Amino acid sequence: MKKVYIETMGCQMNKSDTERMLGMLSHFDYEETQNPKEADLLMINTCSIRQLSENKAFSAVGAWGKHKKQSKKDIKIGFCGCVAQQKAREIFKRAPYVDFVLGTHKIYALPEILKRIQNGEKVCECEETNKTEDNKAKDYEINRVKGVNAWIPITEGCNNFCTYCIVPYTRGRERSRLPEIIIKEVKDALNAGFKEITLLGQNVDSYGKDFKDKNYRLAQLLTDLNALEGNFRIRFVTSYPTDITDELIETARDLDKVCEYFHIPMQSGSSRVLKAMNRRYDRETYAKIVEKIRKMVPDVTITSDFIAGFPGETEEEFEETLTAIDEFELDYSNVAAYSPREKTVAAKWTDKFIPEDIKDERFQRLNKKVQENCLKSNKKYVGRTMEVLVESFYNHKGKKVNTGKTRNFKTVHIPYDQDLTGQFVNVKITGTKTWYLKGEID
């Protein structure tokens, strides 16, 4: 067997793509290795959401290029993912030791690429498509990372063109995968022992909008998956605020396997900044959506995303973001400082760029606010008994600890000598830290 090493950067969608590529490679006598120095094929699955991620990708591939030149001239190097889709053939100029460039739209071209590079050809497969690859997906199994959670993409791409975001340029337009393919992948994952299914999409609640021959949306897909036999959980991420329908909220509330969790990126607490970002809502609209979900779904966790230092953001507008986190009682938020991305509208607003020191200072304040609210949210659950799906077991400072998540996505650390990975256990919450709850078997 030949060996392949894949380094995956970025979001869960990239992780899912890597699992699919590993499944294809297994048909061509490749087995995965965790040691890049023993690999015959080196691949990096890149993220372009921020410049730092792109720089890290080129740095990693640069080290592989030196290894190829000095020690192992016959290894093959592949540059994949969102940076590949964005830069295409430019990558060969910056990294001439790369053998193939594989964009996000063409991962099922990988088998043919392998044949071509063995003949000494350099290959670039980055053409955009408006179709899903479901027909080709039937030909290969998915080599999932062992664990309790299976990531399953249900939509690809984005139609929103937020002025800061590169995703529509790297992932293309929104394309919904066929429900029968998704249901089959879920069944396969459950049969393989996975206990939690996470449905993925850049805008997961847009699922089915592009179907021309059927009226089938995310609520219907959740209903069909909920009907499958077995004890398992269902999650879905990421939701675009104004695509969250009453039907979807009711479905999340009423179905026993669907978890009480919504991830709803807001990006800014300022209505003027949201308009500049080309988000299709203002602060008041977002507030109404969050209020409705909290009223309809008991114990729901709502998490979000925010950007600090968007071009033109004033100090007062940034403070509106801080007050939004408090006002909407957001349980946790991912935060980032604004990073200009090539091709996006906001990247051209250089006269409005926030100085790096101010941007970094706002990012630090935003992160502190998230920490405060996360701890405040966690304290609500002390003294309660909650169901936890255990995800890992390890030694910590001489003590054996199980770690897992509640239905509403709270991380719980449980000191316990027995490995409970993959089991649902009732846990009494005894205390809390900023990022997790402490519990004991009830």
N, C-alpha and C positions, 0 to 999 in steps of 0.2 A: 504493500500500500504506500502511495505517495502521501506526503503530509502537507497540510495547508494551515496557515495561521491567518486569522482575520481579526484585525483590530477595529472595534466598532465605536464610533463617536456619536454623540447627540441623542436624539429622542428615541422613544420606544418603536417608532416606525422604522428607524434604521436597524434596531435590534431585530425586529421582525424580518426585515429584508435579509439580514445576515443569516438567520435561521433557514430561510428559503434557499439562499445560495449554498449553505452547507449541505442541505438536502440534495441539491442538484449535484454537487461535487462528489457526494458519496456514490453516485452512479458511475463515476469516472475514476474509481479507485483512489480517491483522496479520503484521508481521515484527518480530523482536526487535531492540532497540537497546540499546547499553550506556550511552547518555546519557539520563538521566531527563528532562532539560529539553526534549528533542525528542519525547517520547512523547505519544501520544494517550490511552494507557491505562497507568496506573501500578498495579502490584500488589506487595504484600509477602506473602511466604509465611513465616509466623511460627513461632517455637518458644516453648513455655511451660515448658520443663524447669526453668528458673530465673527468678527475678524480674528479674534483669539483662537477660535476653533479651527479656522482655516489655516492659520499659522502653525498650529500644533500638528495638523495633518501633513503639511509639507516638511516639517521638521522630522517627523517620524519616518516618512518615506525617504528623506535624505540620508538618515542613518542606514536604512536598508540598502540604499544605492551604494554606500561605501562598503557594506558587507558583501554585496554582489561583486563589486570590482576587486576587492582584496582577497576574498575567501571562497566564494561560491558563484562562479560566473554563469552557471546554468540555471540558477533560480529565476523564477518569473515573478514580476511585481505588477499588481493590479491596483489602480486608483479608482475607487467607486463612490457612489453616493451623491450628495447634493453639490459638493464642490466640483465633482466630475461633471455633473449635469450643467453647472453654470459655466465652467471654464473649458470643457471639452478638449480640443486639440492643443490649446494653449499649455496644457499640463506637460505635454511632451517637450516643449521648449524649456520649461522651468525644471523639469525632472526627466532628462533624456533616457535614464535607466529604466523608466516605467515601460512595461510591455503592452498594457492595455488600459483604456479608460472606459469605465462602464457607468452610465448615468442611471438615474432612478427609474426611468421608463423602460429600460431594456434588460432587467436582470435575468430574464429568461433567455437572453442571447448568450449567457455564459457558456453553455456546452459548446456552441459553435466557436466562440472566442478561444476556448482552450485548444481546439484543433488548429486554429489559424496561428496562434502565437508559437506553437510547437514547430511550425514551419518557418519561424523567423519573422513573421509579419507583426507589425505594430498595428493595433486595432483600437478604434474609437467608436463606441456605440452609445450615442447620446441623443438620438433623434426623439423629439417629443411625440407622444401619441395621445389621442383622446379616448383610447380604449383601455379596459382592464386586461390583465393577462390571465384571466380565469381558465381559458381553454388550455394554455400551456401548464398552468399550475396543477392540472389533473395528472400530469405525467410524472410528477416528483413529489416525494414525501417532504415533510418539513422536519429538519433536524433541530428540535427545540432544546433550548438550554434547560437542564434538569432543574426542577423547582416545583412550586405549587401553582404558579400563575402563568397562563398561556396568553400571549399577546396576539390578537387576530385583527388585521386591518379590514375594515368594511368599506371605507371610502379612501380615495387617493386624490391629492391635489386640493386646490383652493381657488375660489372665484372672487374673493373679496378685495384683493389688491390693496391691503393696508399700506400706507405710504412708507413704512419702515421695514416691511417684511419681504424676504427673498423667496418665500415658499412657492408662490404662484409661478415663479420663474424656474424653480428647481424641481417641483413636483407636478406642475401643469395644472390644467383645469380639473374641477371636481368630477370624479368618476366613481360611481357606486358599484361594488362587487355584487354578483348575483346572490340572492339569499340562499339558494340551494348549496352553493359552494361554501358559503360561510357556515351554514348549519353542519355540513359534512366536516369541515375543519374543527368545529367545536366538538362534534361527536368523537372525532379522532383524538383530540386532546383529552377529553374526559376518559376515553378508553385507555389512554396512556398514563392515567393517574393524576392529571392536573385537577385541582380543586377550585380554581378561580379563573374565570374567563374575562379578559379585558378587551373590549371592542375599541378599535383605534380609528381615528380619522382626524385630519387637521380641523375639520368642522364636522364632528361625528353626528350631530343632530341634523345635518343636511342630507343624511343618508336617504336615498331613494328619490330625491328631487329630480334627478336626471332620467329616471325610468319613463319611457314613453309608452310602454305596453302594460303597465300595472300601476296601481295606487298602493304602494308598499313602502312604509316609512320606518323609522327607527323603533317606534312604539310597537309595530307589528313584528319586527324582528325580535325584539325583547320578549314579546309574548310567546313566539314560537320557540325560542331558546329556553324560556322558563318552563315550558312543557316537557322538556327532555328529562328522562329519568336520572336520578342520582342526587347526591347531596353536594351542591357546589354553589358558588357565587358568580354573579355577573356584574361587571362594571362597564362604563363607557366614558371615554375621554377623546378629544376635548370639545366642549360645547361652545358654540357661538351664541352670545346672549339672546339675540332676538330670534334665533331659530328654535328656542326652547318653547314648545307648545304646551298648552294645558293638558293635552292628551299624553304627552311624554311625561310630564310631572305626575299625572295620575297613574300612569303605568309603573313608574318607578316606585310610587307609594304602594300600589296594590299587589305587585308581584313579589312573591316571597323570596326569590333568589336574586332579585335585583337590589343592589346595595344602596343605602341612603347616602349617596355621595355625588356631588356635582362639581366639576372643575370648570369654572366660567371666567376666562381671562377678561379683565376690565381694561388693563394697560395704563389708564390714567384716571384720576378722580376729577379732572377738569373737563367740562363739556367743550370748551374751546379747543383744548388739546386733542380731545377725542375726534372732533371734526377735522382737525389738521391731520390726524392719523388715518382718516377715512374709515373710522369705525361707524357702524350704522345705528348708533344709539347715543344718548347723552347720559349724564349722571342720574337724572330723574328716572329715566327708563330702566337703567340698570338696577336702581334701588327698588323699583316695583317688581322686577323679575325675582330678585333675591327675597323680597318680602313674601311674595307669593309662594315660592318654594319652601321657605321656612314654615309658613302657615300650613301647607299641605302635607309636608313630609316630616314627621316627628324625628328628632335626633339627627337631622341631616347635617352633614359636614359640607361646607362650601369653601372651596379654595379658588385662588385666582392667580393672575400674572400681572406684573407692573413693570413699566420702564421708567427709569430716572434719567432726567436730562435730555428729553426729546427736544429737537431743534425748536427754539423759540419759547420753550417753557420758562415762565417767570417763577420767582420764588413763591409768590402767592398761589400760582397754579400747582406747583409741586406740593405745597402744604395741603391743597385740596385732596391730593392722593393720600396723604397721611390721615386726614380726617375721614376719607372714604373707608379705609381699612377698619377704623373704629366704628363708624356709623353702621356699616353693614355687617359688623361682627364676623369678619372673614377669619376662618379658622387657621388658614396658612396661605402664603402666597410665594410664588417664585418671583424673584426680582432680578433685574439686570440693568446695567447702565446702557444707554443708547449706543449702538454701534452702527455706523453707516455702511450699507451694503450696496454694492454695485448694481445698477439697473433700477433700484428703487427710487421713488420720487423724492423722498426726504433726503437722500444722499446728495442731492443737487443743491440743497438749501445751506450751502456752506456759510453764508453770511449770518445764519441763525444758529450755528453750532454753539453749544454751551462749552465754555472752557473746561478742560479735563479736570482741573482741581475742584471746580464747583460741581461737576457731574459726579465725581467720586465722592464728594462730601454728601451729596444728596443720596447717592446709592447707600452709603453707610447709615444714614438716618432712616432710610426706607427699610433696610435690613433690620435695624434695631426695632422699628415699629412692628415688623412681622414677628420678631421674637417675642415681643411683649404680648401680642394678641394670641400667638400660638400657646404660650403658657397660660394665659387667661382662659382660652378655650379648653385646654386640657383639665384645668382645675374643676370644671363642671362635672367631670366624670368620677372624681375621687369618691369612694364609698359604694359605687355601683358595681353590679356584676354584669359583665359583657361577654359576648361570644367572640373568641379570637381564633383565627385560622393561623396556626403556627407555620412560619416560613423558614426558620433556621434555628440551629442549635450550635452553641460554641462555648468555649471557656473564656471567662472574663475575670481577670485578677484572682484566679484560683477557684472561681465559682462557675458552675454550669448554668447556662442561661438559654431559655427558649425565647425567640422573638417572633411576633406575628402582628396581624392587623385585625382590628374590629371591623364590623360591617361598614361603619362610617369612616373608615380609613385612618383610624388612630393607631399608631405604632405602640405596642405593649411589650415590655421586657419582663420575663417571668423566670425567676430563679427556680430551677427544678432539675433534678439529677437525670431524669429520663428524657431521651430525645423524642419530642412530640411532633416533629416536622410532618406537615400534611394532615394533621388532626384538628378538628374543631373542639375547642375546650372552653368551658365557662371559667372566667377569671374575675376575681374581685380586685378592683382598682384600689391600690393602697396609697399611691402617691404619684407625683408627676415631676418631670423635668421639662425643660423648654420644648424639646423635640419628641418626647415620648412619655407614655404612662408607665408606671410601675404596678405590677400586679402579682397575685398569687392564685394558684389553683383553688377554685371554690369548692 
